[in-house]
Amino acid sequence: LKNSTCLITGGAGFIGSHLTTRLVELGANVRVLDNFSTGFHANLEPLKGRFSLIEGDASKEADVRPAVDGCDYVFHLAAMASVPRSIAEPVLCNDWVASSTVQLLTASAASGVRRFVLASTSAAYGDSSFVSKRETDPLIPLSPYAAAKIAAEQYCHAFSRSCGIETAALRYFNVFGPRQDPQSEYSAVIPRFVSMILSGERPIVYGDGGQSRDFVYVDNVVDANLLAATVPEASGGVFNVACGSSTTLLELLGWLREMLGKEITPIHEPPRAGDVRDSLADITQARQVLGYEPRVSVAEGLRRSVEYYRSI
Ligand code: NAD
């Protein structure tokens, strides 16, 4: 990837800013396309002058064409990355997730991009059953967000078959780590729990807390993106990106209790529409084809995240 030109859509967001940082450090020429709907300039502040920023919309041809022109690799992370928001704004979600993918694939095929890597999601599996999810499992979207990501994956497949562009889709499970926004109306569970506990509030648990997730630290997701772009056999593939272990929300609170040395009594509220009960990945395919290994464990990632939230 050194000296290659890479476009990262959504590069000012939580995961995108970590990928941008890694690629800049590796010596790639990095461009970021972001509309700053949920991204922040501050996420990229330490990299100022070392990458180019294009403020624009990944679903608009006029913004996408010049951003993609001359790129070797495209990492498409821009999205409305929230299940509840997609239920409130399904048309905009489709624009940002599915239409943006079509625009980017069209421009990528036209300008000879070597590989297009899509950020997809475990939400594609829906609430099937509590077995670890394999890439070949049926896809049962429970939200407009999940439906739009499945459409985006299908567009990758279709473009790779009909336009000769190499693609790979990564189904991220529950990603966490520094810079994940705890203030957002739709914030994810780990930043929400940590920031509430640190400010002396009781964390809110939707449902009984027995729901489980396969949490994955953001550095592991960056590793998977680099492998998906460069491993020849990844072309045309779909890969789960997770740790392959499940943690319930109550277990998470137990770990945080130990790490923070605080007694924690959550407030229970009704379950949220569109949320799945259990989510666990089978990561065999990513291990075997990509050579992916989750290098940072959930506990270590949680420690690093707690340190980060304490420091801000
Ligand atoms: P995020 O909201 O921090 O990042 C999304 C970024 O995309 C933001 O910077 C936002 O401003 C930008 N953006 C949104 N729509 C855009 C558009 N139309 N044009 C240009 N920029 C746009 O979210 P994140 O958690 O970093 O998610 C990154 C990707 O990973 C998303 O595609 C998301 O669906 C996927 N994903 C995330 C998780 C997770 O646990 N965080 C899990 C599965 C999949």
Residues whose N, C-alpha, C, O or C-beta is under 5 A from the ligand:
A	BS01	NAD	G10 A12 G13 F14 I15 G16 L33 D34 N35 F36 S37 T38 G39 G56 D57 A58 S59 H76 L77 A78 A79 M80 A81 W96 A119 S120 T121 S122 Y172 F173 N174 V175
